[in-house]
Amino acid sequence: MTTRLVEVRQNILKHNDVLARELRERFRTANVFVVSLVSSPGSGKTMFLEKTLSMCRDRNLRVAALVGDLATDNDAMRLARSGAPVKQIVTGTACHLDAQMVADALKEWNLEDIDILFIENVGNLVCPASYDLGEDLRLVLFSVTEGEDKPRKYPTIFNTADLAIITKIDLAEAVEFDRTEAEASIQAVRPSMAIKEVSAKKGQGMEEWIAFLEGTRLAASR
Protein backbone atom coordinates (compact mmCIF):
# COMPACT_ATOMS: atom_id res chain seq x y z
CA MET A 1 0.00 0.00 0.00
CA THR A 2 2.81 2.42 0.88
CA THR A 3 4.55 1.76 -2.44
CA ARG A 4 1.31 2.41 -4.34
CA LEU A 5 0.74 5.71 -2.52
CA VAL A 6 4.25 6.87 -3.37
CA GLU A 7 3.72 6.01 -7.06
CA VAL A 8 0.42 7.91 -7.19
CA ARG A 9 1.99 10.95 -5.55
CA GLN A 10 4.93 10.88 -7.96
CA ASN A 11 2.57 10.73 -10.93
CA ILE A 12 0.53 13.65 -9.60
CA LEU A 13 3.62 15.79 -9.09
CA LYS A 14 4.98 14.86 -12.52
CA HIS A 15 1.70 15.89 -14.16
CA ASN A 16 1.73 19.13 -12.18
CA ASP A 17 5.29 19.89 -13.29
CA VAL A 18 4.32 19.47 -16.95
CA LEU A 19 1.40 21.87 -16.55
CA ALA A 20 3.57 24.31 -14.60
CA ARG A 21 6.11 24.41 -17.43
CA GLU A 22 3.30 25.17 -19.86
CA LEU A 23 2.03 27.95 -17.59
CA ARG A 24 5.52 29.41 -17.23
CA GLU A 25 5.87 29.57 -21.01
CA ARG A 26 2.46 31.28 -21.31
CA PHE A 27 3.47 33.84 -18.70
CA ARG A 28 6.81 34.46 -20.39
CA THR A 29 5.18 34.92 -23.79
CA ALA A 30 2.68 37.41 -22.33
CA ASN A 31 5.44 39.15 -20.33
CA VAL A 32 3.67 38.49 -17.03
CA PHE A 33 5.80 38.32 -13.89
CA VAL A 34 4.28 35.83 -11.44
CA VAL A 35 4.68 35.90 -7.66
CA SER A 36 3.33 33.20 -5.35
CA LEU A 37 2.84 33.65 -1.61
CA VAL A 38 2.92 30.82 0.90
CA SER A 39 2.41 31.00 4.67
CA SER A 40 0.61 29.42 7.57
CA PRO A 41 -2.79 30.85 8.59
CA GLY A 42 -2.65 34.13 10.49
CA SER A 43 0.68 35.35 9.16
CA GLY A 44 -0.82 38.52 7.68
CA LYS A 45 -0.41 37.29 4.11
CA THR A 46 -3.67 38.75 2.83
CA MET A 47 -3.08 42.20 4.35
CA PHE A 48 0.44 42.15 2.93
CA LEU A 49 -0.90 41.30 -0.52
CA GLU A 50 -3.67 43.91 -0.32
CA LYS A 51 -1.10 46.59 0.49
CA THR A 52 1.20 45.30 -2.26
CA LEU A 53 -1.55 45.44 -4.88
CA SER A 54 -2.43 49.02 -3.93
CA MET A 55 1.18 50.18 -3.99
CA CYS A 56 1.77 48.54 -7.38
CA ARG A 57 -1.31 50.21 -8.81
CA ASP A 58 -0.06 53.55 -7.52
CA ARG A 59 3.01 52.93 -9.71
CA ASN A 60 0.78 52.25 -12.73
CA LEU A 61 1.57 48.54 -12.73
CA ARG A 62 -1.24 46.32 -13.99
CA VAL A 63 -1.64 43.74 -11.26
CA ALA A 64 -4.05 40.88 -10.59
CA ALA A 65 -4.40 38.17 -7.98
CA LEU A 66 -5.58 34.59 -7.66
CA VAL A 67 -6.48 33.58 -4.12
CA GLY A 68 -6.69 30.03 -2.80
CA ASP A 69 -8.93 29.09 0.11
CA LEU A 70 -10.49 25.88 1.37
CA ALA A 71 -14.06 27.18 1.55
CA THR A 72 -14.67 30.94 1.53
CA ASP A 73 -14.14 33.95 -0.74
CA ASN A 74 -13.36 36.30 2.16
CA ASP A 75 -9.78 36.98 1.06
CA ALA A 76 -10.81 37.77 -2.50
CA MET A 77 -13.38 40.27 -1.23
CA ARG A 78 -10.69 41.98 0.86
CA LEU A 79 -8.18 42.11 -1.97
CA ALA A 80 -10.76 43.50 -4.39
CA ARG A 81 -10.69 46.71 -2.35
CA SER A 82 -7.35 47.45 -3.99
CA GLY A 83 -9.12 47.86 -7.33
CA ALA A 84 -7.13 45.04 -8.93
CA PRO A 85 -8.79 42.08 -10.68
CA VAL A 86 -9.09 39.24 -8.16
CA LYS A 87 -10.39 35.71 -8.51
CA GLN A 88 -10.98 33.17 -5.76
CA ILE A 89 -9.99 29.52 -6.17
CA VAL A 90 -11.96 27.40 -3.70
CA THR A 91 -9.99 24.19 -3.22
CA GLY A 92 -12.47 22.24 -1.12
CA THR A 93 -10.48 19.58 0.73
CA ALA A 94 -7.19 20.30 -1.09
CA CYS A 95 -4.62 21.97 1.17
CA HIS A 96 -2.79 23.68 -1.71
CA LEU A 97 -3.14 25.15 -5.18
CA ASP A 98 -1.83 23.25 -8.17
CA ALA A 99 -0.98 24.24 -11.74
CA GLN A 100 -4.30 22.97 -13.12
CA MET A 101 -6.28 25.13 -10.69
CA VAL A 102 -4.27 28.17 -11.74
CA ALA A 103 -4.71 27.41 -15.44
CA ASP A 104 -8.46 26.98 -15.02
CA ALA A 105 -8.78 30.24 -13.07
CA LEU A 106 -6.98 32.16 -15.82
CA LYS A 107 -9.28 31.08 -18.66
CA GLU A 108 -11.38 34.27 -18.56
CA TRP A 109 -8.42 36.64 -18.19
CA ASN A 110 -6.27 38.14 -20.92
CA LEU A 111 -2.68 37.79 -19.73
CA GLU A 112 -1.64 40.60 -22.06
CA ASP A 113 -3.46 42.97 -19.68
CA ILE A 114 -1.38 41.96 -16.65
CA ASP A 115 2.13 43.03 -15.66
CA ILE A 116 2.35 41.15 -12.34
CA LEU A 117 0.17 38.24 -11.25
CA PHE A 118 0.09 37.32 -7.57
CA ILE A 119 -0.99 33.86 -6.45
CA GLU A 120 -1.92 33.59 -2.78
CA ASN A 121 -1.79 29.94 -1.79
CA VAL A 122 -3.88 28.20 0.85
CA GLY A 123 -2.61 28.84 4.38
CA ASN A 124 -0.26 25.89 4.77
CA LEU A 125 3.52 25.50 4.94
CA VAL A 126 3.62 21.81 3.97
CA CYS A 127 1.64 20.87 0.84
CA PRO A 128 2.34 23.99 -1.29
CA ALA A 129 6.09 23.34 -1.12
CA SER A 130 5.80 20.45 -3.61
CA TYR A 131 3.69 22.18 -6.26
CA ASP A 132 5.19 24.40 -8.94
CA LEU A 133 2.68 26.99 -10.14
CA GLY A 134 4.79 28.44 -12.93
CA GLU A 135 5.82 31.38 -10.76
CA ASP A 136 8.94 33.50 -11.19
CA LEU A 137 9.23 34.41 -7.51
CA ARG A 138 8.04 32.41 -4.50
CA LEU A 139 7.65 34.17 -1.16
CA VAL A 140 7.39 32.42 2.18
CA LEU A 141 5.95 34.56 4.97
CA PHE A 142 5.94 34.07 8.71
CA SER A 143 5.00 36.52 11.42
CA VAL A 144 6.81 37.53 14.59
CA THR A 145 3.95 35.95 16.56
CA GLU A 146 4.72 32.47 15.17
CA GLY A 147 8.15 32.06 16.72
CA GLU A 148 11.71 32.28 15.49
CA ASP A 149 12.06 28.55 14.75
CA LYS A 150 9.41 28.37 12.00
CA PRO A 151 12.00 27.75 9.24
CA ARG A 152 13.52 24.81 11.15
CA LYS A 153 10.07 23.25 11.58
CA TYR A 154 9.16 23.63 7.89
CA PRO A 155 12.46 23.47 5.99
CA THR A 156 11.05 22.31 2.65
CA ILE A 157 9.07 25.46 1.94
CA PHE A 158 12.03 27.66 2.85
CA ASN A 159 14.24 25.60 0.55
CA THR A 160 11.82 26.06 -2.37
CA ALA A 161 11.16 29.78 -1.79
CA ASP A 162 13.19 32.70 -3.15
CA LEU A 163 12.52 35.24 -0.41
CA ALA A 164 11.55 35.06 3.26
CA ILE A 165 9.33 37.84 4.54
CA ILE A 166 8.93 38.35 8.28
CA THR A 167 5.56 40.01 8.82
CA LYS A 168 3.97 42.03 11.64
CA ILE A 169 7.40 43.39 12.50
CA ASP A 170 5.74 46.27 14.36
CA LEU A 171 4.83 43.71 17.06
CA ALA A 172 8.38 42.36 17.42
CA GLU A 173 9.16 44.15 20.67
CA ALA A 174 5.79 43.36 22.24
CA VAL A 175 6.13 39.62 21.63
CA GLU A 176 9.89 39.60 22.38
CA PHE A 177 10.73 38.42 18.88
CA ASP A 178 14.44 37.67 18.47
CA ARG A 179 15.49 38.89 15.01
CA THR A 180 18.96 37.36 15.28
CA GLU A 181 17.59 33.94 16.16
CA ALA A 182 14.97 34.12 13.40
CA GLU A 183 17.55 34.97 10.76
CA ALA A 184 19.85 32.24 12.06
CA SER A 185 16.97 29.79 11.76
CA ILE A 186 16.40 30.82 8.13
CA GLN A 187 20.10 30.66 7.26
CA ALA A 188 20.45 27.24 8.88
CA VAL A 189 17.86 25.92 6.45
CA ARG A 190 18.67 28.09 3.43
CA PRO A 191 22.08 29.81 3.56
CA SER A 192 22.21 33.29 1.97
CA MET A 193 18.42 33.45 1.58
CA ALA A 194 17.18 37.03 1.15
CA ILE A 195 15.04 38.31 4.04
CA LYS A 196 12.67 41.27 4.29
CA GLU A 197 10.94 42.58 7.41
CA VAL A 198 7.58 44.28 6.93
CA SER A 199 4.51 45.59 8.67
CA ALA A 200 1.70 45.91 6.14
CA LYS A 201 -0.46 47.60 8.77
CA LYS A 202 2.11 50.30 9.60
CA GLY A 203 3.78 50.40 6.18
CA GLN A 204 7.17 49.54 7.63
CA GLY A 205 9.47 47.88 5.07
CA MET A 206 6.85 47.96 2.31
CA GLU A 207 8.70 50.45 0.11
CA GLU A 208 11.80 48.28 0.31
CA TRP A 209 9.75 45.22 -0.61
CA ILE A 210 8.20 46.96 -3.64
CA ALA A 211 11.64 48.12 -4.77
CA PHE A 212 12.88 44.52 -4.51
CA LEU A 213 9.85 43.32 -6.49
CA GLU A 214 10.36 45.86 -9.26
CA GLY A 215 14.09 45.14 -9.45
CA THR A 216 13.55 41.39 -9.63
CA ARG A 217 10.89 41.79 -12.31
CA LEU A 218 13.17 44.02 -14.36
CA ALA A 219 16.06 41.56 -14.10
CA ALA A 220 13.79 38.69 -15.18
CA SER A 221 12.68 40.55 -18.31
CA ARG A 222 16.21 41.05 -19.63
C-alpha positions as CSV (number, residue, x, y, z in Angstrom):
1,M,0.0,0.0,0.0
2,T,2.8,2.4,0.9
3,T,4.5,1.8,-2.4
4,R,1.3,2.4,-4.3
5,L,0.7,5.7,-2.5
6,V,4.2,6.9,-3.4
7,E,3.7,6.0,-7.1
8,V,0.4,7.9,-7.2
9,R,2.0,10.9,-5.5
10,Q,4.9,10.9,-8.0
11,N,2.6,10.7,-10.9
12,I,0.5,13.6,-9.6
13,L,3.6,15.8,-9.1
14,K,5.0,14.9,-12.5
15,H,1.7,15.9,-14.2
16,N,1.7,19.1,-12.2
17,D,5.3,19.9,-13.3
18,V,4.3,19.5,-16.9
19,L,1.4,21.9,-16.5
20,A,3.6,24.3,-14.6
21,R,6.1,24.4,-17.4
22,E,3.3,25.2,-19.9
23,L,2.0,27.9,-17.6
24,R,5.5,29.4,-17.2
25,E,5.9,29.6,-21.0
26,R,2.5,31.3,-21.3
27,F,3.5,33.8,-18.7
28,R,6.8,34.5,-20.4
29,T,5.2,34.9,-23.8
30,A,2.7,37.4,-22.3
31,N,5.4,39.2,-20.3
32,V,3.7,38.5,-17.0
33,F,5.8,38.3,-13.9
34,V,4.3,35.8,-11.4
35,V,4.7,35.9,-7.7
36,S,3.3,33.2,-5.3
37,L,2.8,33.7,-1.6
38,V,2.9,30.8,0.9
39,S,2.4,31.0,4.7
40,S,0.6,29.4,7.6
41,P,-2.8,30.8,8.6
42,G,-2.6,34.1,10.5
43,S,0.7,35.4,9.2
44,G,-0.8,38.5,7.7
45,K,-0.4,37.3,4.1
46,T,-3.7,38.8,2.8
47,M,-3.1,42.2,4.3
48,F,0.4,42.1,2.9
49,L,-0.9,41.3,-0.5
50,E,-3.7,43.9,-0.3
51,K,-1.1,46.6,0.5
52,T,1.2,45.3,-2.3
53,L,-1.6,45.4,-4.9
54,S,-2.4,49.0,-3.9
55,M,1.2,50.2,-4.0
56,C,1.8,48.5,-7.4
57,R,-1.3,50.2,-8.8
58,D,-0.1,53.6,-7.5
59,R,3.0,52.9,-9.7
60,N,0.8,52.2,-12.7
61,L,1.6,48.5,-12.7
62,R,-1.2,46.3,-14.0
63,V,-1.6,43.7,-11.3
64,A,-4.1,40.9,-10.6
65,A,-4.4,38.2,-8.0
66,L,-5.6,34.6,-7.7
67,V,-6.5,33.6,-4.1
68,G,-6.7,30.0,-2.8
69,D,-8.9,29.1,0.1
70,L,-10.5,25.9,1.4
71,A,-14.1,27.2,1.6
72,T,-14.7,30.9,1.5
73,D,-14.1,34.0,-0.7
74,N,-13.4,36.3,2.2
75,D,-9.8,37.0,1.1
76,A,-10.8,37.8,-2.5
77,M,-13.4,40.3,-1.2
78,R,-10.7,42.0,0.9
79,L,-8.2,42.1,-2.0
80,A,-10.8,43.5,-4.4
81,R,-10.7,46.7,-2.3
82,S,-7.3,47.5,-4.0
83,G,-9.1,47.9,-7.3
84,A,-7.1,45.0,-8.9
85,P,-8.8,42.1,-10.7
86,V,-9.1,39.2,-8.2
87,K,-10.4,35.7,-8.5
88,Q,-11.0,33.2,-5.8
89,I,-10.0,29.5,-6.2
90,V,-12.0,27.4,-3.7
91,T,-10.0,24.2,-3.2
92,G,-12.5,22.2,-1.1
93,T,-10.5,19.6,0.7
94,A,-7.2,20.3,-1.1
95,C,-4.6,22.0,1.2
96,H,-2.8,23.7,-1.7
97,L,-3.1,25.1,-5.2
98,D,-1.8,23.3,-8.2
99,A,-1.0,24.2,-11.7
100,Q,-4.3,23.0,-13.1
101,M,-6.3,25.1,-10.7
102,V,-4.3,28.2,-11.7
103,A,-4.7,27.4,-15.4
104,D,-8.5,27.0,-15.0
105,A,-8.8,30.2,-13.1
106,L,-7.0,32.2,-15.8
107,K,-9.3,31.1,-18.7
108,E,-11.4,34.3,-18.6
109,W,-8.4,36.6,-18.2
110,N,-6.3,38.1,-20.9
111,L,-2.7,37.8,-19.7
112,E,-1.6,40.6,-22.1
113,D,-3.5,43.0,-19.7
114,I,-1.4,42.0,-16.6
115,D,2.1,43.0,-15.7
116,I,2.3,41.2,-12.3
117,L,0.2,38.2,-11.3
118,F,0.1,37.3,-7.6
119,I,-1.0,33.9,-6.5
120,E,-1.9,33.6,-2.8
121,N,-1.8,29.9,-1.8
122,V,-3.9,28.2,0.8
123,G,-2.6,28.8,4.4
124,N,-0.3,25.9,4.8
125,L,3.5,25.5,4.9
126,V,3.6,21.8,4.0
127,C,1.6,20.9,0.8
128,P,2.3,24.0,-1.3
129,A,6.1,23.3,-1.1
130,S,5.8,20.5,-3.6
131,Y,3.7,22.2,-6.3
132,D,5.2,24.4,-8.9
133,L,2.7,27.0,-10.1
134,G,4.8,28.4,-12.9
135,E,5.8,31.4,-10.8
136,D,8.9,33.5,-11.2
137,L,9.2,34.4,-7.5
138,R,8.0,32.4,-4.5
139,L,7.7,34.2,-1.2
140,V,7.4,32.4,2.2
141,L,6.0,34.6,5.0
142,F,5.9,34.1,8.7
143,S,5.0,36.5,11.4
144,V,6.8,37.5,14.6
145,T,4.0,35.9,16.6
146,E,4.7,32.5,15.2
147,G,8.1,32.1,16.7
148,E,11.7,32.3,15.5
149,D,12.1,28.5,14.7
150,K,9.4,28.4,12.0
151,P,12.0,27.7,9.2
152,R,13.5,24.8,11.1
153,K,10.1,23.3,11.6
154,Y,9.2,23.6,7.9
155,P,12.5,23.5,6.0
156,T,11.0,22.3,2.7
157,I,9.1,25.5,1.9
158,F,12.0,27.7,2.8
159,N,14.2,25.6,0.5
160,T,11.8,26.1,-2.4
161,A,11.2,29.8,-1.8
162,D,13.2,32.7,-3.1
163,L,12.5,35.2,-0.4
164,A,11.6,35.1,3.3
165,I,9.3,37.8,4.5
166,I,8.9,38.3,8.3
167,T,5.6,40.0,8.8
168,K,4.0,42.0,11.6
169,I,7.4,43.4,12.5
170,D,5.7,46.3,14.4
171,L,4.8,43.7,17.1
172,A,8.4,42.4,17.4
173,E,9.2,44.1,20.7
174,A,5.8,43.4,22.2
175,V,6.1,39.6,21.6
176,E,9.9,39.6,22.4
177,F,10.7,38.4,18.9
178,D,14.4,37.7,18.5
179,R,15.5,38.9,15.0
180,T,19.0,37.4,15.3
181,E,17.6,33.9,16.2
182,A,15.0,34.1,13.4
183,E,17.6,35.0,10.8
184,A,19.8,32.2,12.1
185,S,17.0,29.8,11.8
186,I,16.4,30.8,8.1
187,Q,20.1,30.7,7.3
188,A,20.4,27.2,8.9
189,V,17.9,25.9,6.4
190,R,18.7,28.1,3.4
191,P,22.1,29.8,3.6
192,S,22.2,33.3,2.0
193,M,18.4,33.5,1.6
194,A,17.2,37.0,1.1
195,I,15.0,38.3,4.0
196,K,12.7,41.3,4.3
197,E,10.9,42.6,7.4
198,V,7.6,44.3,6.9
199,S,4.5,45.6,8.7
200,A,1.7,45.9,6.1
201,K,-0.5,47.6,8.8
202,K,2.1,50.3,9.6
203,G,3.8,50.4,6.2
204,Q,7.2,49.5,7.6
205,G,9.5,47.9,5.1
206,M,6.8,48.0,2.3
207,E,8.7,50.5,0.1
208,E,11.8,48.3,0.3
209,W,9.7,45.2,-0.6
210,I,8.2,47.0,-3.6
211,A,11.6,48.1,-4.8
212,F,12.9,44.5,-4.5
213,L,9.9,43.3,-6.5
214,E,10.4,45.9,-9.3
215,G,14.1,45.1,-9.4
216,T,13.6,41.4,-9.6
217,R,10.9,41.8,-12.3
218,L,13.2,44.0,-14.4
219,A,16.1,41.6,-14.1
220,A,13.8,38.7,-15.2
221,S,12.7,40.6,-18.3
222,R,16.2,41.1,-19.6
